[in-house]
Each structure stands twice: as C-alpha cells, then as structure tokens.
C-alpha cells in the first residue's frame, strides 16, 4: 500500500545498550487506509509499542520511516494523538480542564472562546463524561479517567488515534463498555485508529485488520489477518459467530506458535 494514508516503510530501529545495539524492529512494512481500525498484537517484547512510538514521532527509525498523507513523520504532532494504558491526566485539573489543555494547544487561534467551550463539552459527551466534567481525576473511576483521556485525544482532531493497550488496566465490564464506546466513536467519526492489545477477542471485535508481530529481537510483521465482519458489531451476537471464532482461533494459533518457538 505505497499510496496508503499512513505508510510505515522498511522500518528498522536499533537501541544502544551496554552490550552494543539491540535491534528491536527489522524491516517493518505496513500501509493503513484512511478510516481503518488496525490492531497490533504479539508477545511482550515484540516491538508493538515501538511501532506506535515511531508513528507518534517519539522514536526515530534507524532506517526507513513513516509517511502520513505523503509527509514524513519525524516528531510528535497533534495530527497523531496517543492514548496510553495509564490515562496520564493532570491530577490538579478537572476532566474539562484536562481536555481544555489539549484543545487550547491545537485551536487557540482558530476557534473563539465560545467555540472552544462547545467543542470541549462535545468531546466529553462523545465519551459519556459530560456529567463529570467538573470532577478531578481522584474523584472518578479508572474507566472514567480513560474516557477523559480518549476525549482529550479526540478533541485534538487527530488524523490518527494511537492507543497503547488503552483498556489493559480496567476490569472486564468497564473494558467492554469502553470497547463499545470506541466502536461507536469510530463509526461516527471515521477516524483512523491503531491499537496495541494483548486481548485476542478485543482485537477481533474492534479491528478491520490484525497485524501479528513476531517475537523480538529484530521483530517484524508475521501475518496480517483481514477481519471481514459487518459493522456495527455486537459482542453478544458475535460470541457464537462462526467467522468471529475462526478469526479468534487464527490469532491464538499464531501466538501459540510464536510462544513455542520462544520456549
């Protein structure tokens, strides 16, 4: 996909260590279309977060690079917003103020004060957090904090939303609610989304494609699985869906094979 919306091309990255260079990734090639939802999955240490950090502009590839709409990515920017496993909200700011900080960074001279206020409230409502906009992070649950983190990222109107195990620290029920919210947002906004996950069911439920990484060092893309399930998707209906369970088995087989090779 050389003409893809986002192009990860021939990416290799070496990190210096006391014992010489450690090659985390080798020759990673991936094209992602506009509006696509792609999950990266693989065992710990397979370089998933490193791929995400290179797209975010937080790491520089040793060779190769990333193009977003044909422009080279070499530093962080508001066109690529990141949602981490740890919500990373500022504890002394309310939910509203945490989103406001991001909005002011991007839109300070582009929107009026009234438009900024409306935009912040709109994004909090999008993640069902309008009722808690005046609460501090210490006054809301882990799932609610993560919703505010997603609102903050969306409020920047990024071209790509990058999510690094965004639901990894949450209980199963909260995780399910947030997965449903992300599916709703993706359907409404048509964002391009890249998500790292260890959860096979989550990857199949949310993704258009699942990118399966080989083990490190010198990790690369092992297989890519196209998920041909109609949207909107309902987790309860998919539980007994033959195609869903086939995709799930394919990812589990890949991970199991890699685990055996590593053992």
ZADO-834745 format. One record per residue (C-alpha): y, x, z; residue in one letter. Coordinates in nm, 3 decimals. Example, Ala and Ser with C-alpha at 12.3 -4.5 7.8 and 13.67 -1.06 7.14 Angstrom:
<atoms>
@c2->-0.450&c1->1.230&c3->0.780&r->A;
@c2->-0.106&c1->1.367&c3->0.714&r->S;
</atoms>
This chain:
<atoms>
@c2->0.000&c1->0.000&c3->0.000&r->X;
@c2->0.259&c1->0.255&c3->-0.110&r->X;
@c2->0.513&c1->-0.023&c3->-0.165&r->X;
@c2->0.442&c1->-0.181&c3->0.177&r->X;
@c2->0.717&c1->-0.296&c3->0.411&r->X;
@c2->0.609&c1->-0.027&c3->0.658&r->X;
@c2->0.431&c1->0.280&c3->0.529&r->X;
@c2->0.251&c1->0.528&c3->0.755&r->X;
@c2->0.167&c1->0.811&c3->0.517&r->X;
@c2->-0.053&c1->1.120&c3->0.572&r->X;
@c2->0.048&c1->1.135&c3->0.939&r->X;
@c2->-0.087&c1->1.429&c3->1.140&r->X;
@c2->0.052&c1->1.530&c3->1.479&r->X;
@c2->-0.016&c1->1.835&c3->1.696&r->X;
@c2->0.094&c1->1.863&c3->2.060&r->X;
@c2->0.139&c1->2.204&c3->2.225&r->X;
@c2->-0.086&c1->2.275&c3->2.525&r->X;
@c2->-0.161&c1->2.585&c3->2.734&r->X;
@c2->-0.466&c1->2.645&c3->2.515&r->X;
@c2->-0.288&c1->2.609&c3->2.182&r->X;
@c2->-0.218&c1->2.299&c3->1.978&r->X;
@c2->-0.402&c1->1.972&c3->2.034&r->X;
@c2->-0.436&c1->1.762&c3->1.718&r->X;
@c2->-0.401&c1->1.401&c3->1.832&r->X;
@c2->-0.393&c1->1.238&c3->1.486&r->X;
@c2->-0.505&c1->1.356&c3->1.146&r->X;
@c2->-0.421&c1->1.208&c3->0.809&r->X;
@c2->-0.341&c1->0.851&c3->0.918&r->X;
@c2->-0.252&c1->0.623&c3->0.626&r->X;
@c2->-0.158&c1->0.259&c3->0.672&r->X;
@c2->0.060&c1->0.013&c3->0.484&r->X;
@c2->0.176&c1->-0.302&c3->0.662&r->X;
@c2->0.324&c1->-0.601&c3->0.483&r->X;
@c2->0.633&c1->-0.793&c3->0.593&r->X;
@c2->0.542&c1->-1.060&c3->0.846&r->X;
@c2->0.194&c1->-0.918&c3->0.904&r->X;
@c2->0.033&c1->-0.900&c3->1.250&r->X;
@c2->-0.174&c1->-0.583&c3->1.284&r->X;
@c2->-0.370&c1->-0.471&c3->1.592&r->X;
@c2->-0.478&c1->-0.114&c3->1.664&r->X;
@c2->-0.797&c1->-0.082&c3->1.865&r->X;
@c2->-1.016&c1->0.208&c3->1.976&r->X;
@c2->-1.137&c1->0.401&c3->2.278&r->X;
@c2->-0.892&c1->0.568&c3->2.518&r->X;
@c2->-0.752&c1->0.889&c3->2.372&r->X;
@c2->-0.790&c1->0.776&c3->2.009&r->X;
@c2->-0.418&c1->0.806&c3->1.941&r->X;
@c2->-0.323&c1->0.437&c3->1.926&r->X;
@c2->-0.010&c1->0.483&c3->2.137&r->X;
@c2->0.077&c1->0.798&c3->1.943&r->X;
@c2->0.077&c1->0.599&c3->1.617&r->X;
@c2->0.302&c1->0.339&c3->1.782&r->X;
@c2->0.536&c1->0.608&c3->1.917&r->X;
@c2->0.568&c1->0.768&c3->1.573&r->X;
@c2->0.660&c1->0.429&c3->1.420&r->X;
@c2->0.906&c1->0.375&c3->1.710&r->X;
@c2->1.063&c1->0.713&c3->1.633&r->X;
@c2->0.980&c1->0.855&c3->1.977&r->X;
@c2->0.742&c1->1.118&c3->1.834&r->X;
@c2->0.785&c1->1.318&c3->1.514&r->X;
@c2->0.477&c1->1.367&c3->1.297&r->X;
@c2->0.384&c1->1.732&c3->1.234&r->X;
@c2->0.310&c1->1.643&c3->0.872&r->X;
@c2->0.350&c1->1.315&c3->0.687&r->X;
@c2->0.584&c1->1.041&c3->0.801&r->X;
@c2->0.681&c1->0.677&c3->0.823&r->X;
@c2->0.892&c1->0.469&c3->0.585&r->X;
@c2->1.036&c1->0.131&c3->0.680&r->X;
@c2->1.171&c1->-0.051&c3->0.376&r->X;
@c2->1.159&c1->0.285&c3->0.192&r->X;
@c2->1.379&c1->0.454&c3->0.457&r->X;
@c2->1.240&c1->0.740&c3->0.663&r->X;
@c2->1.186&c1->0.677&c3->1.035&r->X;
@c2->1.273&c1->0.984&c3->1.243&r->X;
@c2->1.442&c1->0.848&c3->1.557&r->X;
@c2->1.435&c1->0.533&c3->1.772&r->X;
@c2->1.639&c1->0.238&c3->1.647&r->X;
@c2->1.696&c1->-0.133&c3->1.715&r->X;
@c2->1.508&c1->-0.223&c3->1.396&r->X;
@c2->1.188&c1->-0.130&c3->1.589&r->X;
@c2->1.170&c1->-0.287&c3->1.935&r->X;
@c2->0.895&c1->-0.186&c3->2.178&r->X;
@c2->0.726&c1->-0.400&c3->2.444&r->X;
@c2->0.528&c1->-0.185&c3->2.690&r->X;
@c2->0.243&c1->-0.279&c3->2.925&r->X;
@c2->0.488&c1->-0.220&c3->3.209&r->X;
@c2->0.774&c1->-0.467&c3->3.150&r->X;
@c2->1.038&c1->-0.193&c3->3.218&r->X;
@c2->1.307&c1->-0.441&c3->3.324&r->X;
@c2->1.602&c1->-0.306&c3->3.523&r->X;
@c2->1.539&c1->-0.437&c3->3.877&r->X;
@c2->1.905&c1->-0.492&c3->3.968&r->X;
@c2->1.971&c1->-0.716&c3->3.665&r->X;
@c2->1.872&c1->-1.081&c3->3.624&r->X;
@c2->1.649&c1->-1.194&c3->3.337&r->X;
@c2->1.962&c1->-1.298&c3->3.146&r->X;
@c2->2.136&c1->-0.965&c3->3.211&r->X;
@c2->1.830&c1->-0.764&c3->3.104&r->X;
@c2->1.833&c1->-0.941&c3->2.767&r->X;
@c2->2.215&c1->-0.919&c3->2.751&r->X;
@c2->2.198&c1->-0.540&c3->2.778&r->X;
@c2->1.989&c1->-0.518&c3->2.461&r->X;
@c2->2.196&c1->-0.779&c3->2.276&r->X;
@c2->2.523&c1->-0.601&c3->2.353&r->X;
@c2->2.378&c1->-0.274&c3->2.226&r->X;
@c2->2.299&c1->-0.430&c3->1.888&r->X;
@c2->2.553&c1->-0.711&c3->1.842&r->X;
@c2->2.861&c1->-0.619&c3->2.049&r->X;
@c2->3.098&c1->-0.610&c3->1.749&r->X;
@c2->2.901&c1->-0.853&c3->1.533&r->X;
@c2->2.886&c1->-1.167&c3->1.747&r->X;
@c2->3.151&c1->-1.340&c3->1.960&r->X;
@c2->3.102&c1->-1.374&c3->2.338&r->X;
@c2->3.001&c1->-1.738&c3->2.290&r->X;
@c2->2.753&c1->-1.646&c3->2.015&r->X;
@c2->2.605&c1->-1.369&c3->2.232&r->X;
@c2->2.559&c1->-1.611&c3->2.523&r->X;
@c2->2.394&c1->-1.868&c3->2.297&r->X;
@c2->2.170&c1->-1.600&c3->2.141&r->X;
@c2->2.052&c1->-1.470&c3->2.482&r->X;
@c2->1.971&c1->-1.822&c3->2.601&r->X;
@c2->1.794&c1->-1.898&c3->2.272&r->X;
@c2->1.563&c1->-1.597&c3->2.311&r->X;
@c2->1.488&c1->-1.677&c3->2.677&r->X;
@c2->1.397&c1->-2.032&c3->2.573&r->X;
@c2->1.175&c1->-1.891&c3->2.297&r->X;
@c2->0.952&c1->-1.732&c3->2.563&r->X;
@c2->0.987&c1->-2.031&c3->2.803&r->X;
@c2->1.204&c1->-1.840&c3->3.050&r->X;
@c2->1.532&c1->-2.032&c3->3.031&r->X;
@c2->1.469&c1->-2.182&c3->3.376&r->X;
@c2->1.451&c1->-1.835&c3->3.536&r->X;
@c2->1.741&c1->-1.667&c3->3.361&r->X;
@c2->1.931&c1->-1.603&c3->3.685&r->X;
@c2->1.635&c1->-1.457&c3->3.873&r->X;
@c2->1.585&c1->-1.086&c3->3.941&r->X;
@c2->1.257&c1->-0.918&c3->3.835&r->X;
@c2->1.148&c1->-0.907&c3->4.202&r->X;
@c2->1.171&c1->-1.288&c3->4.214&r->X;
@c2->0.939&c1->-1.362&c3->3.920&r->X;
@c2->0.570&c1->-1.303&c3->3.843&r->X;
@c2->0.423&c1->-1.026&c3->3.625&r->X;
@c2->0.368&c1->-1.264&c3->3.335&r->X;
@c2->0.726&c1->-1.390&c3->3.357&r->X;
@c2->0.858&c1->-1.033&c3->3.359&r->X;
@c2->0.660&c1->-0.964&c3->3.044&r->X;
@c2->0.808&c1->-1.276&c3->2.881&r->X;
@c2->1.158&c1->-1.146&c3->2.958&r->X;
@c2->1.057&c1->-0.810&c3->2.807&r->X;
@c2->0.947&c1->-0.988&c3->2.489&r->X;
@c2->1.270&c1->-1.194&c3->2.484&r->X;
@c2->1.472&c1->-0.874&c3->2.518&r->X;
@c2->1.285&c1->-0.716&c3->2.227&r->X;
@c2->1.315&c1->-1.026&c3->2.005&r->X;
@c2->1.687&c1->-1.060&c3->2.084&r->X;
@c2->1.750&c1->-0.730&c3->1.906&r->X;
@c2->1.626&c1->-0.899&c3->1.585&r->X;
@c2->1.400&c1->-0.604&c3->1.505&r->X;
@c2->1.233&c1->-0.568&c3->1.168&r->X;
@c2->0.917&c1->-0.471&c3->1.356&r->X;
@c2->0.799&c1->-0.564&c3->1.704&r->X;
@c2->0.578&c1->-0.292&c3->1.854&r->X;
@c2->0.362&c1->-0.393&c3->2.152&r->X;
@c2->0.166&c1->-0.139&c3->2.356&r->X;
@c2->-0.100&c1->-0.337&c3->2.545&r->X;
@c2->0.163&c1->-0.596&c3->2.638&r->X;
@c2->-0.082&c1->-0.815&c3->2.835&r->X;
@c2->-0.303&c1->-0.541&c3->2.979&r->X;
@c2->-0.180&c1->-0.570&c3->3.338&r->X;
@c2->-0.197&c1->-0.951&c3->3.357&r->X;
@c2->-0.463&c1->-1.188&c3->3.489&r->X;
@c2->-0.677&c1->-1.373&c3->3.232&r->X;
@c2->-0.493&c1->-1.707&c3->3.249&r->X;
@c2->-0.144&c1->-1.553&c3->3.222&r->X;
@c2->-0.269&c1->-1.333&c3->2.941&r->X;
@c2->-0.396&c1->-1.637&c3->2.749&r->X;
@c2->-0.062&c1->-1.819&c3->2.791&r->X;
@c2->0.129&c1->-1.515&c3->2.664&r->X;
@c2->-0.104&c1->-1.468&c3->2.368&r->X;
@c2->-0.035&c1->-1.831&c3->2.273&r->X;
@c2->0.340&c1->-1.767&c3->2.309&r->X;
@c2->0.324&c1->-1.462&c3->2.084&r->X;
@c2->0.131&c1->-1.663&c3->1.821&r->X;
@c2->0.399&c1->-1.934&c3->1.837&r->X;
@c2->0.679&c1->-1.678&c3->1.802&r->X;
@c2->0.505&c1->-1.508&c3->1.510&r->X;
@c2->0.461&c1->-1.845&c3->1.337&r->X;
@c2->0.826&c1->-1.943&c3->1.400&r->X;
@c2->0.997&c1->-1.613&c3->1.318&r->X;
@c2->0.754&c1->-1.444&c3->1.080&r->X;
@c2->0.812&c1->-1.106&c3->1.249&r->X;
@c2->0.613&c1->-0.802&c3->1.153&r->X;
@c2->0.413&c1->-0.713&c3->1.463&r->X;
@c2->0.198&c1->-0.414&c3->1.557&r->X;
@c2->0.000&c1->-0.440&c3->1.879&r->X;
@c2->-0.223&c1->-0.197&c3->2.066&r->X;
@c2->-0.503&c1->-0.360&c3->2.259&r->X;
@c2->-0.839&c1->-0.283&c3->2.422&r->X;
@c2->-0.930&c1->-0.653&c3->2.414&r->X;
@c2->-1.151&c1->-0.742&c3->2.117&r->X;
@c2->-1.105&c1->-1.121&c3->2.149&r->X;
@c2->-0.727&c1->-1.075&c3->2.168&r->X;
@c2->-0.727&c1->-0.862&c3->1.854&r->X;
@c2->-0.929&c1->-1.116&c3->1.654&r->X;
@c2->-0.728&c1->-1.414&c3->1.785&r->X;
@c2->-0.383&c1->-1.271&c3->1.704&r->X;
@c2->-0.427&c1->-1.043&c3->1.404&r->X;
@c2->-0.418&c1->-1.059&c3->1.027&r->X;
@c2->-0.586&c1->-0.716&c3->1.025&r->X;
@c2->-0.751&c1->-0.500&c3->1.291&r->X;
@c2->-0.720&c1->-0.123&c3->1.248&r->X;
@c2->-1.006&c1->0.056&c3->1.425&r->X;
@c2->-0.936&c1->0.416&c3->1.525&r->X;
@c2->-1.191&c1->0.696&c3->1.552&r->X;
@c2->-1.213&c1->0.899&c3->1.873&r->X;
@c2->-0.980&c1->1.194&c3->1.933&r->X;
@c2->-0.908&c1->1.476&c3->1.890&r->X;
@c2->-0.794&c1->1.450&c3->1.526&r->X;
@c2->-0.828&c1->1.071&c3->1.543&r->X;
@c2->-0.778&c1->0.871&c3->1.227&r->X;
@c2->-0.843&c1->0.522&c3->1.091&r->X;
@c2->-1.215&c1->0.448&c3->1.087&r->X;
@c2->-1.225&c1->0.093&c3->0.949&r->X;
@c2->-0.982&c1->-0.189&c3->0.876&r->X;
@c2->-1.101&c1->-0.546&c3->0.923&r->X;
@c2->-0.925&c1->-0.837&c3->0.749&r->X;
@c2->-0.920&c1->-1.149&c3->0.971&r->X;
@c2->-0.947&c1->-1.450&c3->0.745&r->X;
@c2->-0.888&c1->-1.729&c3->0.997&r->X;
@c2->-0.643&c1->-2.010&c3->0.929&r->X;
@c2->-0.323&c1->-2.031&c3->1.134&r->X;
@c2->-0.226&c1->-2.185&c3->1.369&r->X;
@c2->-0.526&c1->-2.067&c3->1.569&r->X;
@c2->-0.667&c1->-2.244&c3->1.872&r->X;
@c2->-0.867&c1->-2.027&c3->2.112&r->X;
@c2->-1.090&c1->-2.315&c3->2.231&r->X;
@c2->-1.179&c1->-2.419&c3->1.878&r->X;
@c2->-1.247&c1->-2.059&c3->1.778&r->X;
@c2->-1.488&c1->-1.998&c3->2.067&r->X;
@c2->-1.773&c1->-2.149&c3->1.863&r->X;
@c2->-1.636&c1->-2.049&c3->1.522&r->X;
@c2->-1.891&c1->-1.852&c3->1.319&r->X;
@c2->-1.629&c1->-1.637&c3->1.142&r->X;
@c2->-1.446&c1->-1.558&c3->1.467&r->X;
@c2->-1.770&c1->-1.443&c3->1.629&r->X;
@c2->-1.863&c1->-1.239&c3->1.320&r->X;
@c2->-1.529&c1->-1.052&c3->1.333&r->X;
@c2->-1.570&c1->-1.002&c3->1.706&r->X;
@c2->-1.919&c1->-0.855&c3->1.653&r->X;
@c2->-1.786&c1->-0.621&c3->1.379&r->X;
@c2->-1.523&c1->-0.472&c3->1.612&r->X;
@c2->-1.769&c1->-0.443&c3->1.901&r->X;
@c2->-2.020&c1->-0.268&c3->1.671&r->X;
@c2->-1.756&c1->-0.017&c3->1.561&r->X;
@c2->-1.651&c1->0.055&c3->1.921&r->X;
@c2->-2.013&c1->0.082&c3->2.037&r->X;
@c2->-2.096&c1->0.328&c3->1.755&r->X;
@c2->-1.795&c1->0.542&c3->1.846&r->X;
@c2->-1.892&c1->0.534&c3->2.212&r->X;
@c2->-2.244&c1->0.657&c3->2.127&r->X;
@c2->-2.102&c1->0.941&c3->1.915&r->X;
@c2->-1.876&c1->1.046&c3->2.203&r->X;
@c2->-2.157&c1->1.039&c3->2.459&r->X;
</atoms>
